[in-house]
Amino acid sequence: MPTLIGVCELCGDEVYDYGPLRMVNAYTCDRCGRWVCSGCGGYTPGYGYGAEDESKYGKICKECYYELQAKYAEKWKEEYGTENDQGLENPYDLSQEEDEWRRRMREYKAPRGYGE
């Protein structure tokens, strides 16, 4: 029988331990310290501008990932300008994906009735 070991601090999903033959997919963010499920954790800071952060942090949560990507996108803009200036696409610009994820998180309501 699976054992509840925690609840993700970002999305509220419950994480269970299914025994010694199955790995528990949960992470502690190396940047902010939140305990998160496999869907919200396990990200790496990135490449290029994130090389220093990648050596500093192992696995990070989705929220920290988006914060770092925004920082890298600003560095890219300072160095190369906007997309229209040189026709280059900013590889760190995740604004549309970030907005979609944050919208879904705001609308999320944890399931009721567990353990009652």
Backbone bond lengths (Angstrom), bond angles and torsions (degrees), N, CA, C in turn:
res aa  C-N    CA-C-N  psi(-1)  N-CA   C-N-CA  omega(-1)  CA-C   N-CA-C  phi
1 M - - - 1.449 - - 1.527 108.87 -
2 P 1.327 117.76 131.20 1.468 120.64 -179.00 1.532 111.83 -66.09
3 T 1.328 114.46 147.74 1.452 121.43 179.99 1.527 109.19 -113.64
4 L 1.309 116.62 127.92 1.462 120.86 176.70 1.526 108.27 -69.03
5 I 1.354 116.03 124.52 1.465 118.77 -179.86 1.522 112.86 -111.57
6 G 1.319 117.40 -10.81 1.451 118.89 177.96 1.511 113.06 168.90
7 V 1.325 114.28 175.30 1.458 122.29 178.95 1.521 107.89 -126.18
8 C 1.321 116.35 132.94 1.460 122.11 -179.54 1.523 109.60 -59.80
9 E 1.333 116.00 132.73 1.458 120.79 -178.74 1.525 112.96 -77.46
10 L 1.332 117.88 -10.14 1.461 119.98 177.81 1.521 112.56 -99.23
11 C 1.331 116.89 -52.08 1.470 118.69 -173.97 1.524 113.90 -105.04
12 G 1.319 118.08 -15.35 1.461 120.51 178.79 1.514 114.60 87.54
13 D 1.327 118.81 2.72 1.463 120.75 178.42 1.520 110.55 -67.39
14 E 1.315 115.43 143.52 1.456 121.17 177.38 1.526 108.97 -83.47
15 V 1.334 116.92 141.37 1.460 122.55 179.01 1.517 107.50 -116.14
16 Y 1.333 115.76 129.43 1.459 122.15 -176.66 1.517 110.91 -114.71
17 D 1.330 115.63 151.29 1.454 122.96 171.50 1.518 106.41 -100.21
18 Y 1.335 117.00 121.27 1.457 121.73 -176.86 1.526 112.77 -100.75
19 G 1.310 117.20 12.32 1.459 120.33 177.22 1.512 112.76 112.39
20 P 1.332 116.15 -179.31 1.465 121.12 -172.66 1.526 114.88 -70.29
21 L 1.311 118.34 -18.24 1.464 120.13 -177.21 1.520 113.74 -89.25
22 R 1.318 117.80 -9.77 1.470 120.87 178.91 1.512 110.04 -120.23
23 M 1.318 115.36 132.31 1.455 121.17 -179.84 1.537 109.97 -74.26
24 V 1.315 116.32 141.08 1.464 121.38 176.24 1.527 107.15 -82.21
25 N 1.315 116.85 123.23 1.457 121.81 -178.95 1.524 110.13 -96.15
26 A 1.317 115.28 80.88 1.456 121.60 177.38 1.517 107.48 -145.59
27 Y 1.318 116.35 153.69 1.457 121.65 -175.38 1.517 110.11 -136.56
28 T 1.320 114.72 154.25 1.452 121.54 165.58 1.516 104.86 -107.67
29 C 1.316 117.70 123.39 1.458 121.63 -177.95 1.526 109.25 -64.74
30 D 1.323 116.10 128.22 1.462 121.11 -179.63 1.521 112.46 -76.34
31 R 1.311 116.96 -7.53 1.474 119.88 179.65 1.523 111.69 -100.01
32 C 1.337 117.73 -49.69 1.468 120.69 -175.59 1.524 113.47 -109.10
33 G 1.333 117.63 -15.68 1.454 120.92 177.20 1.519 115.73 87.42
34 R 1.327 118.56 3.77 1.463 120.63 178.82 1.524 110.25 -69.15
35 W 1.330 116.21 148.48 1.460 122.27 174.93 1.519 106.28 -96.31
36 V 1.339 117.06 119.72 1.461 121.09 -173.14 1.526 111.69 -131.61
37 C 1.332 115.13 157.89 1.467 121.82 177.44 1.531 110.07 -76.40
38 S 1.323 116.37 176.12 1.463 120.41 -178.00 1.525 112.16 -67.22
39 G 1.321 118.33 -26.51 1.461 120.82 178.20 1.518 113.13 -73.57
40 C 1.312 117.04 -27.24 1.465 121.81 -177.48 1.521 112.61 -105.91
41 G 1.312 118.46 -1.89 1.451 120.77 -176.96 1.510 112.42 -134.78
42 G 1.320 115.32 179.89 1.447 121.00 178.69 1.512 114.37 88.41
43 Y 1.315 118.16 11.29 1.459 122.30 179.23 1.526 110.12 -81.91
44 T 1.322 116.81 154.31 1.462 121.40 172.81 1.521 107.80 -112.56
45 P 1.333 117.76 149.05 1.463 120.74 -174.52 1.521 115.54 -55.03
46 G 1.301 119.78 -36.20 1.452 118.46 178.64 1.510 112.46 137.81
47 Y 1.279 115.36 -166.00 1.449 123.10 -177.75 1.521 107.67 -120.41
48 G 1.294 117.80 174.58 1.458 120.55 177.88 1.512 111.69 65.25
49 Y 1.318 116.83 -109.80 1.460 121.35 -179.34 1.524 111.66 -63.61
50 G 1.325 117.85 -25.01 1.460 121.90 -177.13 1.518 114.57 -84.98
51 A 1.333 118.54 2.49 1.464 120.53 -177.30 1.525 111.69 -58.36
52 E 1.317 117.09 -41.83 1.461 120.40 178.91 1.530 110.81 -66.18
53 D 1.328 117.09 -42.91 1.466 120.95 178.22 1.521 111.52 -67.46
54 E 1.335 116.88 -32.23 1.457 120.40 -179.69 1.527 110.68 -65.68
55 S 1.332 116.78 -35.95 1.463 119.31 177.66 1.530 111.24 -77.23
56 K 1.323 117.09 -26.62 1.469 121.58 -179.78 1.530 111.53 -79.61
57 Y 1.339 116.97 -43.16 1.466 122.31 -178.70 1.514 108.80 -112.73
58 G 1.319 117.30 138.78 1.463 120.61 174.77 1.512 109.46 -80.80
59 K 1.316 116.23 -88.58 1.459 122.47 179.30 1.522 108.82 -107.28
60 I 1.321 115.75 139.59 1.466 120.84 -178.09 1.518 109.80 -127.00
61 C 1.333 115.79 164.08 1.468 120.77 178.68 1.531 109.95 -81.09
62 K 1.306 115.10 168.93 1.460 121.48 -177.24 1.531 111.69 -62.72
63 E 1.325 117.28 -39.84 1.458 120.30 -178.71 1.531 111.36 -65.06
64 C 1.332 117.41 -44.15 1.464 120.76 176.90 1.524 110.87 -65.02
65 Y 1.330 116.26 -36.94 1.458 120.92 177.29 1.528 110.73 -58.29
66 Y 1.324 116.32 -47.63 1.462 120.04 179.92 1.523 112.01 -65.99
67 E 1.322 117.83 -37.00 1.462 120.84 177.14 1.526 110.69 -63.15
68 L 1.327 116.93 -44.59 1.465 120.26 178.90 1.522 111.52 -66.59
69 Q 1.334 117.28 -39.99 1.458 120.05 178.89 1.533 110.83 -62.41
70 A 1.335 117.34 -36.73 1.468 120.58 177.30 1.530 110.16 -64.50
71 K 1.343 116.11 -39.78 1.464 120.49 177.90 1.529 110.40 -63.97
72 Y 1.338 116.93 -42.89 1.462 120.66 179.15 1.532 111.12 -66.93
73 A 1.326 116.94 -35.86 1.467 120.45 178.61 1.523 110.32 -62.97
74 E 1.340 116.81 -39.54 1.473 120.28 177.45 1.528 110.94 -64.77
75 K 1.325 117.17 -41.79 1.468 120.56 177.39 1.521 110.83 -61.61
76 W 1.348 116.20 -39.44 1.460 121.46 178.89 1.530 109.63 -62.34
77 K 1.337 116.17 -45.61 1.464 120.02 -179.60 1.516 111.33 -62.63
78 E 1.335 117.63 -39.48 1.464 120.78 178.15 1.520 111.21 -63.64
79 E 1.324 116.78 -38.14 1.454 120.95 -176.75 1.524 113.45 -81.60
80 Y 1.335 117.06 -42.03 1.466 120.99 -173.22 1.517 114.66 -113.93
81 G 1.295 118.97 -7.80 1.455 121.42 -176.97 1.516 111.00 82.04
82 T 1.314 116.12 -172.03 1.459 120.32 -179.98 1.520 110.32 -79.55
83 E 1.323 116.67 169.82 1.466 121.97 -179.81 1.529 111.53 -55.35
84 N 1.315 116.73 -40.25 1.460 120.96 -175.03 1.518 112.65 -68.91
85 D 1.323 117.47 -25.24 1.466 120.37 -178.00 1.527 112.57 -65.08
86 Q 1.323 117.58 -48.08 1.460 120.38 -174.29 1.526 113.22 -124.70
87 G 1.302 118.36 2.16 1.454 121.16 -179.48 1.518 113.74 76.30
88 L 1.320 117.49 11.58 1.464 121.37 178.29 1.519 109.90 -93.41
89 E 1.316 115.97 140.96 1.464 120.18 177.12 1.523 108.56 -92.97
90 N 1.303 115.97 133.42 1.457 121.47 179.91 1.533 108.88 -71.70
91 P 1.356 118.06 113.49 1.461 119.80 -177.00 1.526 113.89 -69.95
92 Y 1.322 117.68 -14.32 1.455 121.55 -177.92 1.521 113.21 -98.17
93 D 1.318 117.99 -4.11 1.455 121.43 -176.54 1.528 109.86 -77.74
94 L 1.326 116.38 102.07 1.458 121.95 -179.36 1.523 111.00 -115.06
95 S 1.302 116.94 25.73 1.454 120.20 -171.71 1.532 113.07 -58.07
96 Q 1.326 118.80 -40.79 1.464 120.61 -178.90 1.531 110.26 -67.53
97 E 1.325 117.02 -45.86 1.471 121.00 178.58 1.525 110.64 -63.80
98 E 1.324 116.40 -41.06 1.464 120.76 179.73 1.528 110.70 -63.84
99 D 1.318 117.09 -45.03 1.465 120.42 179.69 1.525 111.25 -61.00
100 E 1.340 116.94 -41.54 1.454 121.42 179.92 1.526 110.27 -64.09
101 W 1.326 117.13 -45.72 1.462 120.59 -179.30 1.522 110.90 -64.52
102 R 1.313 117.83 -45.37 1.461 120.65 -179.47 1.538 111.38 -65.48
103 R 1.324 117.58 -34.71 1.469 120.60 176.61 1.527 109.78 -63.79
104 R 1.342 116.75 -45.30 1.458 120.07 178.82 1.525 111.68 -63.13
105 M 1.321 117.88 -36.59 1.465 121.11 179.41 1.534 110.79 -67.17
106 R 1.332 116.77 -38.37 1.471 119.50 178.98 1.521 111.42 -67.11
107 E 1.347 117.15 -32.96 1.458 121.35 -178.88 1.522 112.77 -83.86
108 Y 1.321 117.60 -12.30 1.466 121.68 -175.03 1.521 110.72 -67.56
109 K 1.295 115.44 133.94 1.465 121.76 173.76 1.515 107.06 -123.84
110 A 1.320 117.30 124.04 1.458 121.65 -179.37 1.518 110.21 -60.80
111 P 1.335 117.50 140.64 1.459 120.02 178.50 1.528 111.23 -62.14
112 R 1.292 116.60 140.81 1.465 121.89 179.53 1.520 109.31 -101.33
113 G 1.313 115.64 158.66 1.457 120.24 173.74 1.512 114.67 98.57
114 Y 1.339 119.26 -5.10 1.461 120.17 178.49 1.516 109.01 -73.03
115 G 1.321 116.21 124.68 1.456 121.61 175.65 1.510 114.48 76.13
116 E 1.297 118.57 8.94 1.476 119.98 -179.07 1.499 111.02 -95.29
